[in-house]
Amino acid sequence: MKLWTDYLVDSQHIDSIYHDDKPSLNNVDIHEIIFHRDGPKISIRMNLNEYPSSPPKKWVLQKFNTVQLTLTLIDIKDVNMSGWINTNYVADASIEIINDNIFMKLDSVSLKFIAKAKFMDVESIVSYMKK
């Protein structure tokens, strides 16, 4: 079974931080979903539920404890979303390939999101101290 990182255009950012222990996308804390007309593309910024076992030294020195990932879906073909009426969204994200298209779903009690795109990549991966 493929991991979500297998569908990235370039998994180097994730690989360099998580090595062989790739993080899941279960119970991610969704911060924002941005729709860009150029591309068109969608950026989804989330806190991951899993911190790397061997984080970069600068993260350790700064006592960071949370990884924030922004995934970008590129060349959007379709999107459906309902909810987004609260201020806190912990959701399960799933990613699969169907007919050469990437389908990304976010599912929680108050948020339903599904997007169909041709490509997916890491826009950014940062860390910070979550209190």
MODELLER restraints for C-alpha pairs under 7 A, 6 or more apart:
rsr = mdl.restraints
at = mdl.atoms
rsr.add(forms.Gaussian(group=physical.xy_distance, feature=features.Distance(at['CA:4:A'], at['CA:95:A']), mean=5.87, stdev=0.5))
rsr.add(forms.Gaussian(group=physical.xy_distance, feature=features.Distance(at['CA:5:A'], at['CA:11:A']), mean=6.07, stdev=0.5))
rsr.add(forms.Gaussian(group=physical.xy_distance, feature=features.Distance(at['CA:7:A'], at['CA:120:A']), mean=6.77, stdev=0.5))
rsr.add(forms.Gaussian(group=physical.xy_distance, feature=features.Distance(at['CA:8:A'], at['CA:120:A']), mean=5.17, stdev=0.5))
rsr.add(forms.Gaussian(group=physical.xy_distance, feature=features.Distance(at['CA:8:A'], at['CA:121:A']), mean=4.84, stdev=0.5))
rsr.add(forms.Gaussian(group=physical.xy_distance, feature=features.Distance(at['CA:9:A'], at['CA:119:A']), mean=6.71, stdev=0.5))
rsr.add(forms.Gaussian(group=physical.xy_distance, feature=features.Distance(at['CA:9:A'], at['CA:120:A']), mean=6.06, stdev=0.5))
rsr.add(forms.Gaussian(group=physical.xy_distance, feature=features.Distance(at['CA:9:A'], at['CA:121:A']), mean=5.25, stdev=0.5))
rsr.add(forms.Gaussian(group=physical.xy_distance, feature=features.Distance(at['CA:10:A'], at['CA:121:A']), mean=6.40, stdev=0.5))
rsr.add(forms.Gaussian(group=physical.xy_distance, feature=features.Distance(at['CA:17:A'], at['CA:52:A']), mean=6.63, stdev=0.5))
rsr.add(forms.Gaussian(group=physical.xy_distance, feature=features.Distance(at['CA:17:A'], at['CA:55:A']), mean=6.12, stdev=0.5))
rsr.add(forms.Gaussian(group=physical.xy_distance, feature=features.Distance(at['CA:17:A'], at['CA:56:A']), mean=6.87, stdev=0.5))
rsr.add(forms.Gaussian(group=physical.xy_distance, feature=features.Distance(at['CA:18:A'], at['CA:52:A']), mean=5.30, stdev=0.5))
rsr.add(forms.Gaussian(group=physical.xy_distance, feature=features.Distance(at['CA:23:A'], at['CA:50:A']), mean=5.80, stdev=0.5))
rsr.add(forms.Gaussian(group=physical.xy_distance, feature=features.Distance(at['CA:25:A'], at['CA:48:A']), mean=6.77, stdev=0.5))
rsr.add(forms.Gaussian(group=physical.xy_distance, feature=features.Distance(at['CA:25:A'], at['CA:92:A']), mean=6.16, stdev=0.5))
rsr.add(forms.Gaussian(group=physical.xy_distance, feature=features.Distance(at['CA:25:A'], at['CA:93:A']), mean=5.18, stdev=0.5))
rsr.add(forms.Gaussian(group=physical.xy_distance, feature=features.Distance(at['CA:25:A'], at['CA:94:A']), mean=6.85, stdev=0.5))
rsr.add(forms.Gaussian(group=physical.xy_distance, feature=features.Distance(at['CA:26:A'], at['CA:91:A']), mean=6.82, stdev=0.5))
rsr.add(forms.Gaussian(group=physical.xy_distance, feature=features.Distance(at['CA:26:A'], at['CA:92:A']), mean=4.38, stdev=0.5))
rsr.add(forms.Gaussian(group=physical.xy_distance, feature=features.Distance(at['CA:26:A'], at['CA:93:A']), mean=5.95, stdev=0.5))
rsr.add(forms.Gaussian(group=physical.xy_distance, feature=features.Distance(at['CA:27:A'], at['CA:49:A']), mean=6.32, stdev=0.5))
rsr.add(forms.Gaussian(group=physical.xy_distance, feature=features.Distance(at['CA:27:A'], at['CA:90:A']), mean=5.44, stdev=0.5))
rsr.add(forms.Gaussian(group=physical.xy_distance, feature=features.Distance(at['CA:27:A'], at['CA:91:A']), mean=5.01, stdev=0.5))
rsr.add(forms.Gaussian(group=physical.xy_distance, feature=features.Distance(at['CA:27:A'], at['CA:92:A']), mean=5.01, stdev=0.5))
rsr.add(forms.Gaussian(group=physical.xy_distance, feature=features.Distance(at['CA:28:A'], at['CA:46:A']), mean=6.15, stdev=0.5))
rsr.add(forms.Gaussian(group=physical.xy_distance, feature=features.Distance(at['CA:28:A'], at['CA:47:A']), mean=5.63, stdev=0.5))
rsr.add(forms.Gaussian(group=physical.xy_distance, feature=features.Distance(at['CA:28:A'], at['CA:48:A']), mean=5.14, stdev=0.5))
rsr.add(forms.Gaussian(group=physical.xy_distance, feature=features.Distance(at['CA:28:A'], at['CA:49:A']), mean=5.71, stdev=0.5))
rsr.add(forms.Gaussian(group=physical.xy_distance, feature=features.Distance(at['CA:28:A'], at['CA:90:A']), mean=5.40, stdev=0.5))
rsr.add(forms.Gaussian(group=physical.xy_distance, feature=features.Distance(at['CA:28:A'], at['CA:91:A']), mean=5.46, stdev=0.5))
rsr.add(forms.Gaussian(group=physical.xy_distance, feature=features.Distance(at['CA:28:A'], at['CA:92:A']), mean=6.27, stdev=0.5))
rsr.add(forms.Gaussian(group=physical.xy_distance, feature=features.Distance(at['CA:29:A'], at['CA:46:A']), mean=5.26, stdev=0.5))
rsr.add(forms.Gaussian(group=physical.xy_distance, feature=features.Distance(at['CA:29:A'], at['CA:47:A']), mean=4.97, stdev=0.5))
rsr.add(forms.Gaussian(group=physical.xy_distance, feature=features.Distance(at['CA:29:A'], at['CA:48:A']), mean=6.85, stdev=0.5))
rsr.add(forms.Gaussian(group=physical.xy_distance, feature=features.Distance(at['CA:29:A'], at['CA:89:A']), mean=5.73, stdev=0.5))
rsr.add(forms.Gaussian(group=physical.xy_distance, feature=features.Distance(at['CA:29:A'], at['CA:90:A']), mean=4.44, stdev=0.5))
rsr.add(forms.Gaussian(group=physical.xy_distance, feature=features.Distance(at['CA:29:A'], at['CA:91:A']), mean=6.52, stdev=0.5))
rsr.add(forms.Gaussian(group=physical.xy_distance, feature=features.Distance(at['CA:30:A'], at['CA:45:A']), mean=6.14, stdev=0.5))
rsr.add(forms.Gaussian(group=physical.xy_distance, feature=features.Distance(at['CA:30:A'], at['CA:46:A']), mean=4.37, stdev=0.5))
rsr.add(forms.Gaussian(group=physical.xy_distance, feature=features.Distance(at['CA:30:A'], at['CA:47:A']), mean=6.61, stdev=0.5))
rsr.add(forms.Gaussian(group=physical.xy_distance, feature=features.Distance(at['CA:30:A'], at['CA:89:A']), mean=5.38, stdev=0.5))
rsr.add(forms.Gaussian(group=physical.xy_distance, feature=features.Distance(at['CA:30:A'], at['CA:90:A']), mean=6.14, stdev=0.5))
rsr.add(forms.Gaussian(group=physical.xy_distance, feature=features.Distance(at['CA:31:A'], at['CA:45:A']), mean=5.47, stdev=0.5))
rsr.add(forms.Gaussian(group=physical.xy_distance, feature=features.Distance(at['CA:31:A'], at['CA:46:A']), mean=5.36, stdev=0.5))
rsr.add(forms.Gaussian(group=physical.xy_distance, feature=features.Distance(at['CA:32:A'], at['CA:44:A']), mean=5.84, stdev=0.5))
rsr.add(forms.Gaussian(group=physical.xy_distance, feature=features.Distance(at['CA:32:A'], at['CA:45:A']), mean=5.30, stdev=0.5))
rsr.add(forms.Gaussian(group=physical.xy_distance, feature=features.Distance(at['CA:33:A'], at['CA:42:A']), mean=6.90, stdev=0.5))
rsr.add(forms.Gaussian(group=physical.xy_distance, feature=features.Distance(at['CA:33:A'], at['CA:43:A']), mean=5.72, stdev=0.5))
rsr.add(forms.Gaussian(group=physical.xy_distance, feature=features.Distance(at['CA:33:A'], at['CA:44:A']), mean=4.58, stdev=0.5))
rsr.add(forms.Gaussian(group=physical.xy_distance, feature=features.Distance(at['CA:33:A'], at['CA:45:A']), mean=6.55, stdev=0.5))
rsr.add(forms.Gaussian(group=physical.xy_distance, feature=features.Distance(at['CA:34:A'], at['CA:42:A']), mean=5.53, stdev=0.5))
rsr.add(forms.Gaussian(group=physical.xy_distance, feature=features.Distance(at['CA:34:A'], at['CA:43:A']), mean=5.09, stdev=0.5))
rsr.add(forms.Gaussian(group=physical.xy_distance, feature=features.Distance(at['CA:34:A'], at['CA:44:A']), mean=6.51, stdev=0.5))
rsr.add(forms.Gaussian(group=physical.xy_distance, feature=features.Distance(at['CA:35:A'], at['CA:41:A']), mean=6.26, stdev=0.5))
rsr.add(forms.Gaussian(group=physical.xy_distance, feature=features.Distance(at['CA:35:A'], at['CA:42:A']), mean=4.68, stdev=0.5))
rsr.add(forms.Gaussian(group=physical.xy_distance, feature=features.Distance(at['CA:35:A'], at['CA:43:A']), mean=6.71, stdev=0.5))
rsr.add(forms.Gaussian(group=physical.xy_distance, feature=features.Distance(at['CA:36:A'], at['CA:42:A']), mean=5.89, stdev=0.5))
rsr.add(forms.Gaussian(group=physical.xy_distance, feature=features.Distance(at['CA:39:A'], at['CA:74:A']), mean=6.15, stdev=0.5))
rsr.add(forms.Gaussian(group=physical.xy_distance, feature=features.Distance(at['CA:39:A'], at['CA:75:A']), mean=5.39, stdev=0.5))
rsr.add(forms.Gaussian(group=physical.xy_distance, feature=features.Distance(at['CA:40:A'], at['CA:74:A']), mean=6.38, stdev=0.5))
rsr.add(forms.Gaussian(group=physical.xy_distance, feature=features.Distance(at['CA:40:A'], at['CA:75:A']), mean=5.27, stdev=0.5))
rsr.add(forms.Gaussian(group=physical.xy_distance, feature=features.Distance(at['CA:40:A'], at['CA:76:A']), mean=5.58, stdev=0.5))
rsr.add(forms.Gaussian(group=physical.xy_distance, feature=features.Distance(at['CA:41:A'], at['CA:72:A']), mean=6.74, stdev=0.5))
rsr.add(forms.Gaussian(group=physical.xy_distance, feature=features.Distance(at['CA:41:A'], at['CA:73:A']), mean=5.43, stdev=0.5))
rsr.add(forms.Gaussian(group=physical.xy_distance, feature=features.Distance(at['CA:41:A'], at['CA:74:A']), mean=4.48, stdev=0.5))
rsr.add(forms.Gaussian(group=physical.xy_distance, feature=features.Distance(at['CA:41:A'], at['CA:75:A']), mean=5.79, stdev=0.5))
rsr.add(forms.Gaussian(group=physical.xy_distance, feature=features.Distance(at['CA:41:A'], at['CA:76:A']), mean=5.71, stdev=0.5))
rsr.add(forms.Gaussian(group=physical.xy_distance, feature=features.Distance(at['CA:42:A'], at['CA:72:A']), mean=5.57, stdev=0.5))
rsr.add(forms.Gaussian(group=physical.xy_distance, feature=features.Distance(at['CA:42:A'], at['CA:73:A']), mean=5.16, stdev=0.5))
rsr.add(forms.Gaussian(group=physical.xy_distance, feature=features.Distance(at['CA:42:A'], at['CA:74:A']), mean=6.75, stdev=0.5))
rsr.add(forms.Gaussian(group=physical.xy_distance, feature=features.Distance(at['CA:43:A'], at['CA:70:A']), mean=6.38, stdev=0.5))
rsr.add(forms.Gaussian(group=physical.xy_distance, feature=features.Distance(at['CA:43:A'], at['CA:71:A']), mean=5.68, stdev=0.5))
rsr.add(forms.Gaussian(group=physical.xy_distance, feature=features.Distance(at['CA:43:A'], at['CA:72:A']), mean=4.36, stdev=0.5))
rsr.add(forms.Gaussian(group=physical.xy_distance, feature=features.Distance(at['CA:43:A'], at['CA:73:A']), mean=6.43, stdev=0.5))
rsr.add(forms.Gaussian(group=physical.xy_distance, feature=features.Distance(at['CA:44:A'], at['CA:70:A']), mean=5.35, stdev=0.5))
rsr.add(forms.Gaussian(group=physical.xy_distance, feature=features.Distance(at['CA:44:A'], at['CA:71:A']), mean=5.31, stdev=0.5))
rsr.add(forms.Gaussian(group=physical.xy_distance, feature=features.Distance(at['CA:44:A'], at['CA:72:A']), mean=6.37, stdev=0.5))
rsr.add(forms.Gaussian(group=physical.xy_distance, feature=features.Distance(at['CA:45:A'], at['CA:68:A']), mean=6.99, stdev=0.5))
rsr.add(forms.Gaussian(group=physical.xy_distance, feature=features.Distance(at['CA:45:A'], at['CA:69:A']), mean=5.73, stdev=0.5))
rsr.add(forms.Gaussian(group=physical.xy_distance, feature=features.Distance(at['CA:45:A'], at['CA:70:A']), mean=4.15, stdev=0.5))
rsr.add(forms.Gaussian(group=physical.xy_distance, feature=features.Distance(at['CA:45:A'], at['CA:71:A']), mean=6.53, stdev=0.5))
rsr.add(forms.Gaussian(group=physical.xy_distance, feature=features.Distance(at['CA:46:A'], at['CA:68:A']), mean=5.56, stdev=0.5))
rsr.add(forms.Gaussian(group=physical.xy_distance, feature=features.Distance(at['CA:46:A'], at['CA:69:A']), mean=5.42, stdev=0.5))
rsr.add(forms.Gaussian(group=physical.xy_distance, feature=features.Distance(at['CA:46:A'], at['CA:70:A']), mean=6.28, stdev=0.5))
rsr.add(forms.Gaussian(group=physical.xy_distance, feature=features.Distance(at['CA:47:A'], at['CA:66:A']), mean=6.81, stdev=0.5))
rsr.add(forms.Gaussian(group=physical.xy_distance, feature=features.Distance(at['CA:47:A'], at['CA:67:A']), mean=5.73, stdev=0.5))
rsr.add(forms.Gaussian(group=physical.xy_distance, feature=features.Distance(at['CA:47:A'], at['CA:68:A']), mean=4.30, stdev=0.5))
rsr.add(forms.Gaussian(group=physical.xy_distance, feature=features.Distance(at['CA:47:A'], at['CA:69:A']), mean=6.19, stdev=0.5))
rsr.add(forms.Gaussian(group=physical.xy_distance, feature=features.Distance(at['CA:48:A'], at['CA:67:A']), mean=5.64, stdev=0.5))
rsr.add(forms.Gaussian(group=physical.xy_distance, feature=features.Distance(at['CA:48:A'], at['CA:68:A']), mean=6.07, stdev=0.5))
rsr.add(forms.Gaussian(group=physical.xy_distance, feature=features.Distance(at['CA:48:A'], at['CA:69:A']), mean=6.89, stdev=0.5))
rsr.add(forms.Gaussian(group=physical.xy_distance, feature=features.Distance(at['CA:51:A'], at['CA:65:A']), mean=6.73, stdev=0.5))
rsr.add(forms.Gaussian(group=physical.xy_distance, feature=features.Distance(at['CA:51:A'], at['CA:66:A']), mean=6.19, stdev=0.5))
rsr.add(forms.Gaussian(group=physical.xy_distance, feature=features.Distance(at['CA:51:A'], at['CA:67:A']), mean=6.28, stdev=0.5))
rsr.add(forms.Gaussian(group=physical.xy_distance, feature=features.Distance(at['CA:59:A'], at['CA:127:A']), mean=6.81, stdev=0.5))
rsr.add(forms.Gaussian(group=physical.xy_distance, feature=features.Distance(at['CA:63:A'], at['CA:129:A']), mean=6.53, stdev=0.5))
rsr.add(forms.Gaussian(group=physical.xy_distance, feature=features.Distance(at['CA:64:A'], at['CA:127:A']), mean=6.04, stdev=0.5))
rsr.add(forms.Gaussian(group=physical.xy_distance, feature=features.Distance(at['CA:64:A'], at['CA:128:A']), mean=4.64, stdev=0.5))
rsr.add(forms.Gaussian(group=physical.xy_distance, feature=features.Distance(at['CA:64:A'], at['CA:129:A']), mean=4.22, stdev=0.5))
rsr.add(forms.Gaussian(group=physical.xy_distance, feature=features.Distance(at['CA:65:A'], at['CA:128:A']), mean=6.20, stdev=0.5))
rsr.add(forms.Gaussian(group=physical.xy_distance, feature=features.Distance(at['CA:65:A'], at['CA:129:A']), mean=5.11, stdev=0.5))
rsr.add(forms.Gaussian(group=physical.xy_distance, feature=features.Distance(at['CA:65:A'], at['CA:130:A']), mean=6.30, stdev=0.5))
rsr.add(forms.Gaussian(group=physical.xy_distance, feature=features.Distance(at['CA:66:A'], at['CA:127:A']), mean=5.46, stdev=0.5))
rsr.add(forms.Gaussian(group=physical.xy_distance, feature=features.Distance(at['CA:66:A'], at['CA:128:A']), mean=5.53, stdev=0.5))
rsr.add(forms.Gaussian(group=physical.xy_distance, feature=features.Distance(at['CA:66:A'], at['CA:129:A']), mean=6.06, stdev=0.5))
rsr.add(forms.Gaussian(group=physical.xy_distance, feature=features.Distance(at['CA:66:A'], at['CA:130:A']), mean=6.08, stdev=0.5))
rsr.add(forms.Gaussian(group=physical.xy_distance, feature=features.Distance(at['CA:67:A'], at['CA:125:A']), mean=6.99, stdev=0.5))
rsr.add(forms.Gaussian(group=physical.xy_distance, feature=features.Distance(at['CA:67:A'], at['CA:126:A']), mean=5.84, stdev=0.5))
rsr.add(forms.Gaussian(group=physical.xy_distance, feature=features.Distance(at['CA:67:A'], at['CA:127:A']), mean=4.42, stdev=0.5))
rsr.add(forms.Gaussian(group=physical.xy_distance, feature=features.Distance(at['CA:67:A'], at['CA:128:A']), mean=6.76, stdev=0.5))
rsr.add(forms.Gaussian(group=physical.xy_distance, feature=features.Distance(at['CA:68:A'], at['CA:125:A']), mean=5.74, stdev=0.5))
rsr.add(forms.Gaussian(group=physical.xy_distance, feature=features.Distance(at['CA:68:A'], at['CA:126:A']), mean=5.30, stdev=0.5))
rsr.add(forms.Gaussian(group=physical.xy_distance, feature=features.Distance(at['CA:68:A'], at['CA:127:A']), mean=5.77, stdev=0.5))
rsr.add(forms.Gaussian(group=physical.xy_distance, feature=features.Distance(at['CA:69:A'], at['CA:124:A']), mean=5.88, stdev=0.5))
rsr.add(forms.Gaussian(group=physical.xy_distance, feature=features.Distance(at['CA:69:A'], at['CA:125:A']), mean=4.54, stdev=0.5))
rsr.add(forms.Gaussian(group=physical.xy_distance, feature=features.Distance(at['CA:69:A'], at['CA:126:A']), mean=6.60, stdev=0.5))
rsr.add(forms.Gaussian(group=physical.xy_distance, feature=features.Distance(at['CA:70:A'], at['CA:122:A']), mean=6.06, stdev=0.5))
rsr.add(forms.Gaussian(group=physical.xy_distance, feature=features.Distance(at['CA:70:A'], at['CA:123:A']), mean=5.33, stdev=0.5))
rsr.add(forms.Gaussian(group=physical.xy_distance, feature=features.Distance(at['CA:70:A'], at['CA:124:A']), mean=5.15, stdev=0.5))
rsr.add(forms.Gaussian(group=physical.xy_distance, feature=features.Distance(at['CA:70:A'], at['CA:125:A']), mean=6.38, stdev=0.5))
rsr.add(forms.Gaussian(group=physical.xy_distance, feature=features.Distance(at['CA:71:A'], at['CA:120:A']), mean=6.96, stdev=0.5))
rsr.add(forms.Gaussian(group=physical.xy_distance, feature=features.Distance(at['CA:71:A'], at['CA:121:A']), mean=5.82, stdev=0.5))
rsr.add(forms.Gaussian(group=physical.xy_distance, feature=features.Distance(at['CA:71:A'], at['CA:122:A']), mean=4.72, stdev=0.5))
rsr.add(forms.Gaussian(group=physical.xy_distance, feature=features.Distance(at['CA:71:A'], at['CA:123:A']), mean=5.58, stdev=0.5))
rsr.add(forms.Gaussian(group=physical.xy_distance, feature=features.Distance(at['CA:72:A'], at['CA:120:A']), mean=5.57, stdev=0.5))
rsr.add(forms.Gaussian(group=physical.xy_distance, feature=features.Distance(at['CA:72:A'], at['CA:121:A']), mean=5.34, stdev=0.5))
rsr.add(forms.Gaussian(group=physical.xy_distance, feature=features.Distance(at['CA:72:A'], at['CA:122:A']), mean=6.10, stdev=0.5))
rsr.add(forms.Gaussian(group=physical.xy_distance, feature=features.Distance(at['CA:72:A'], at['CA:123:A']), mean=5.89, stdev=0.5))
rsr.add(forms.Gaussian(group=physical.xy_distance, feature=features.Distance(at['CA:73:A'], at['CA:117:A']), mean=5.98, stdev=0.5))
rsr.add(forms.Gaussian(group=physical.xy_distance, feature=features.Distance(at['CA:73:A'], at['CA:119:A']), mean=5.85, stdev=0.5))
rsr.add(forms.Gaussian(group=physical.xy_distance, feature=features.Distance(at['CA:73:A'], at['CA:120:A']), mean=4.50, stdev=0.5))
rsr.add(forms.Gaussian(group=physical.xy_distance, feature=features.Distance(at['CA:73:A'], at['CA:121:A']), mean=6.71, stdev=0.5))
rsr.add(forms.Gaussian(group=physical.xy_distance, feature=features.Distance(at['CA:74:A'], at['CA:117:A']), mean=5.88, stdev=0.5))
rsr.add(forms.Gaussian(group=physical.xy_distance, feature=features.Distance(at['CA:74:A'], at['CA:118:A']), mean=6.20, stdev=0.5))
rsr.add(forms.Gaussian(group=physical.xy_distance, feature=features.Distance(at['CA:74:A'], at['CA:119:A']), mean=5.02, stdev=0.5))
rsr.add(forms.Gaussian(group=physical.xy_distance, feature=features.Distance(at['CA:74:A'], at['CA:120:A']), mean=5.92, stdev=0.5))
rsr.add(forms.Gaussian(group=physical.xy_distance, feature=features.Distance(at['CA:75:A'], at['CA:117:A']), mean=5.42, stdev=0.5))
rsr.add(forms.Gaussian(group=physical.xy_distance, feature=features.Distance(at['CA:75:A'], at['CA:118:A']), mean=5.48, stdev=0.5))
rsr.add(forms.Gaussian(group=physical.xy_distance, feature=features.Distance(at['CA:75:A'], at['CA:119:A']), mean=6.64, stdev=0.5))
rsr.add(forms.Gaussian(group=physical.xy_distance, feature=features.Distance(at['CA:76:A'], at['CA:116:A']), mean=5.93, stdev=0.5))
rsr.add(forms.Gaussian(group=physical.xy_distance, feature=features.Distance(at['CA:76:A'], at['CA:117:A']), mean=4.28, stdev=0.5))
rsr.add(forms.Gaussian(group=physical.xy_distance, feature=features.Distance(at['CA:76:A'], at['CA:118:A']), mean=6.71, stdev=0.5))
rsr.add(forms.Gaussian(group=physical.xy_distance, feature=features.Distance(at['CA:77:A'], at['CA:116:A']), mean=5.33, stdev=0.5))
rsr.add(forms.Gaussian(group=physical.xy_distance, feature=features.Distance(at['CA:77:A'], at['CA:117:A']), mean=5.34, stdev=0.5))
rsr.add(forms.Gaussian(group=physical.xy_distance, feature=features.Distance(at['CA:78:A'], at['CA:115:A']), mean=5.71, stdev=0.5))
rsr.add(forms.Gaussian(group=physical.xy_distance, feature=features.Distance(at['CA:78:A'], at['CA:116:A']), mean=5.09, stdev=0.5))
rsr.add(forms.Gaussian(group=physical.xy_distance, feature=features.Distance(at['CA:79:A'], at['CA:114:A']), mean=5.69, stdev=0.5))
rsr.add(forms.Gaussian(group=physical.xy_distance, feature=features.Distance(at['CA:79:A'], at['CA:115:A']), mean=4.24, stdev=0.5))
rsr.add(forms.Gaussian(group=physical.xy_distance, feature=features.Distance(at['CA:79:A'], at['CA:116:A']), mean=6.25, stdev=0.5))
rsr.add(forms.Gaussian(group=physical.xy_distance, feature=features.Distance(at['CA:80:A'], at['CA:113:A']), mean=5.73, stdev=0.5))
rsr.add(forms.Gaussian(group=physical.xy_distance, feature=features.Distance(at['CA:80:A'], at['CA:114:A']), mean=5.38, stdev=0.5))
rsr.add(forms.Gaussian(group=physical.xy_distance, feature=features.Distance(at['CA:80:A'], at['CA:115:A']), mean=6.47, stdev=0.5))
rsr.add(forms.Gaussian(group=physical.xy_distance, feature=features.Distance(at['CA:81:A'], at['CA:112:A']), mean=5.51, stdev=0.5))
rsr.add(forms.Gaussian(group=physical.xy_distance, feature=features.Distance(at['CA:81:A'], at['CA:113:A']), mean=4.32, stdev=0.5))
rsr.add(forms.Gaussian(group=physical.xy_distance, feature=features.Distance(at['CA:81:A'], at['CA:114:A']), mean=6.49, stdev=0.5))
rsr.add(forms.Gaussian(group=physical.xy_distance, feature=features.Distance(at['CA:82:A'], at['CA:111:A']), mean=5.90, stdev=0.5))
rsr.add(forms.Gaussian(group=physical.xy_distance, feature=features.Distance(at['CA:82:A'], at['CA:112:A']), mean=5.19, stdev=0.5))
rsr.add(forms.Gaussian(group=physical.xy_distance, feature=features.Distance(at['CA:82:A'], at['CA:113:A']), mean=6.55, stdev=0.5))
rsr.add(forms.Gaussian(group=physical.xy_distance, feature=features.Distance(at['CA:83:A'], at['CA:110:A']), mean=5.29, stdev=0.5))
rsr.add(forms.Gaussian(group=physical.xy_distance, feature=features.Distance(at['CA:83:A'], at['CA:111:A']), mean=4.52, stdev=0.5))
rsr.add(forms.Gaussian(group=physical.xy_distance, feature=features.Distance(at['CA:83:A'], at['CA:112:A']), mean=6.34, stdev=0.5))
rsr.add(forms.Gaussian(group=physical.xy_distance, feature=features.Distance(at['CA:84:A'], at['CA:110:A']), mean=6.73, stdev=0.5))
rsr.add(forms.Gaussian(group=physical.xy_distance, feature=features.Distance(at['CA:84:A'], at['CA:111:A']), mean=5.72, stdev=0.5))
rsr.add(forms.Gaussian(group=physical.xy_distance, feature=features.Distance(at['CA:90:A'], at['CA:108:A']), mean=6.57, stdev=0.5))
rsr.add(forms.Gaussian(group=physical.xy_distance, feature=features.Distance(at['CA:91:A'], at['CA:106:A']), mean=5.90, stdev=0.5))
rsr.add(forms.Gaussian(group=physical.xy_distance, feature=features.Distance(at['CA:91:A'], at['CA:107:A']), mean=5.21, stdev=0.5))
rsr.add(forms.Gaussian(group=physical.xy_distance, feature=features.Distance(at['CA:91:A'], at['CA:108:A']), mean=4.66, stdev=0.5))
rsr.add(forms.Gaussian(group=physical.xy_distance, feature=features.Distance(at['CA:92:A'], at['CA:106:A']), mean=5.68, stdev=0.5))
rsr.add(forms.Gaussian(group=physical.xy_distance, feature=features.Distance(at['CA:92:A'], at['CA:107:A']), mean=5.33, stdev=0.5))
rsr.add(forms.Gaussian(group=physical.xy_distance, feature=features.Distance(at['CA:92:A'], at['CA:108:A']), mean=6.65, stdev=0.5))
rsr.add(forms.Gaussian(group=physical.xy_distance, feature=features.Distance(at['CA:93:A'], at['CA:105:A']), mean=5.47, stdev=0.5))
rsr.add(forms.Gaussian(group=physical.xy_distance, feature=features.Distance(at['CA:93:A'], at['CA:106:A']), mean=4.52, stdev=0.5))
rsr.add(forms.Gaussian(group=physical.xy_distance, feature=features.Distance(at['CA:93:A'], at['CA:107:A']), mean=6.50, stdev=0.5))
rsr.add(forms.Gaussian(group=physical.xy_distance, feature=features.Distance(at['CA:94:A'], at['CA:104:A']), mean=5.73, stdev=0.5))
rsr.add(forms.Gaussian(group=physical.xy_distance, feature=features.Distance(at['CA:94:A'], at['CA:105:A']), mean=5.22, stdev=0.5))
rsr.add(forms.Gaussian(group=physical.xy_distance, feature=features.Distance(at['CA:94:A'], at['CA:106:A']), mean=6.71, stdev=0.5))
rsr.add(forms.Gaussian(group=physical.xy_distance, feature=features.Distance(at['CA:95:A'], at['CA:102:A']), mean=6.84, stdev=0.5))
rsr.add(forms.Gaussian(group=physical.xy_distance, feature=features.Distance(at['CA:95:A'], at['CA:103:A']), mean=5.59, stdev=0.5))
rsr.add(forms.Gaussian(group=physical.xy_distance, feature=features.Distance(at['CA:95:A'], at['CA:104:A']), mean=4.55, stdev=0.5))
rsr.add(forms.Gaussian(group=physical.xy_distance, feature=features.Distance(at['CA:95:A'], at['CA:105:A']), mean=6.49, stdev=0.5))
rsr.add(forms.Gaussian(group=physical.xy_distance, feature=features.Distance(at['CA:96:A'], at['CA:102:A']), mean=5.80, stdev=0.5))
rsr.add(forms.Gaussian(group=physical.xy_distance, feature=features.Distance(at['CA:96:A'], at['CA:103:A']), mean=5.39, stdev=0.5))
rsr.add(forms.Gaussian(group=physical.xy_distance, feature=features.Distance(at['CA:96:A'], at['CA:104:A']), mean=6.80, stdev=0.5))
rsr.add(forms.Gaussian(group=physical.xy_distance, feature=features.Distance(at['CA:97:A'], at['CA:103:A']), mean=6.14, stdev=0.5))
rsr.add(forms.Gaussian(group=physical.xy_distance, feature=features.Distance(at['CA:101:A'], at['CA:116:A']), mean=6.36, stdev=0.5))
rsr.add(forms.Gaussian(group=physical.xy_distance, feature=features.Distance(at['CA:101:A'], at['CA:117:A']), mean=5.69, stdev=0.5))
rsr.add(forms.Gaussian(group=physical.xy_distance, feature=features.Distance(at['CA:101:A'], at['CA:118:A']), mean=5.05, stdev=0.5))
rsr.add(forms.Gaussian(group=physical.xy_distance, feature=features.Distance(at['CA:102:A'], at['CA:116:A']), mean=5.59, stdev=0.5))
rsr.add(forms.Gaussian(group=physical.xy_distance, feature=features.Distance(at['CA:102:A'], at['CA:117:A']), mean=5.17, stdev=0.5))
rsr.add(forms.Gaussian(group=physical.xy_distance, feature=features.Distance(at['CA:102:A'], at['CA:118:A']), mean=5.86, stdev=0.5))
rsr.add(forms.Gaussian(group=physical.xy_distance, feature=features.Distance(at['CA:102:A'], at['CA:119:A']), mean=6.60, stdev=0.5))
rsr.add(forms.Gaussian(group=physical.xy_distance, feature=features.Distance(at['CA:103:A'], at['CA:114:A']), mean=6.79, stdev=0.5))
rsr.add(forms.Gaussian(group=physical.xy_distance, feature=features.Distance(at['CA:103:A'], at['CA:115:A']), mean=5.61, stdev=0.5))
rsr.add(forms.Gaussian(group=physical.xy_distance, feature=features.Distance(at['CA:103:A'], at['CA:116:A']), mean=4.65, stdev=0.5))
rsr.add(forms.Gaussian(group=physical.xy_distance, feature=features.Distance(at['CA:103:A'], at['CA:117:A']), mean=6.60, stdev=0.5))
rsr.add(forms.Gaussian(group=physical.xy_distance, feature=features.Distance(at['CA:104:A'], at['CA:114:A']), mean=5.54, stdev=0.5))
rsr.add(forms.Gaussian(group=physical.xy_distance, feature=features.Distance(at['CA:104:A'], at['CA:115:A']), mean=5.35, stdev=0.5))
rsr.add(forms.Gaussian(group=physical.xy_distance, feature=features.Distance(at['CA:104:A'], at['CA:116:A']), mean=6.69, stdev=0.5))
rsr.add(forms.Gaussian(group=physical.xy_distance, feature=features.Distance(at['CA:105:A'], at['CA:113:A']), mean=5.47, stdev=0.5))
rsr.add(forms.Gaussian(group=physical.xy_distance, feature=features.Distance(at['CA:105:A'], at['CA:114:A']), mean=4.37, stdev=0.5))
rsr.add(forms.Gaussian(group=physical.xy_distance, feature=features.Distance(at['CA:105:A'], at['CA:115:A']), mean=6.67, stdev=0.5))
rsr.add(forms.Gaussian(group=physical.xy_distance, feature=features.Distance(at['CA:106:A'], at['CA:112:A']), mean=5.81, stdev=0.5))
rsr.add(forms.Gaussian(group=physical.xy_distance, feature=features.Distance(at['CA:106:A'], at['CA:113:A']), mean=4.97, stdev=0.5))
rsr.add(forms.Gaussian(group=physical.xy_distance, feature=features.Distance(at['CA:106:A'], at['CA:114:A']), mean=6.48, stdev=0.5))
rsr.add(forms.Gaussian(group=physical.xy_distance, feature=features.Distance(at['CA:107:A'], at['CA:113:A']), mean=6.63, stdev=0.5))
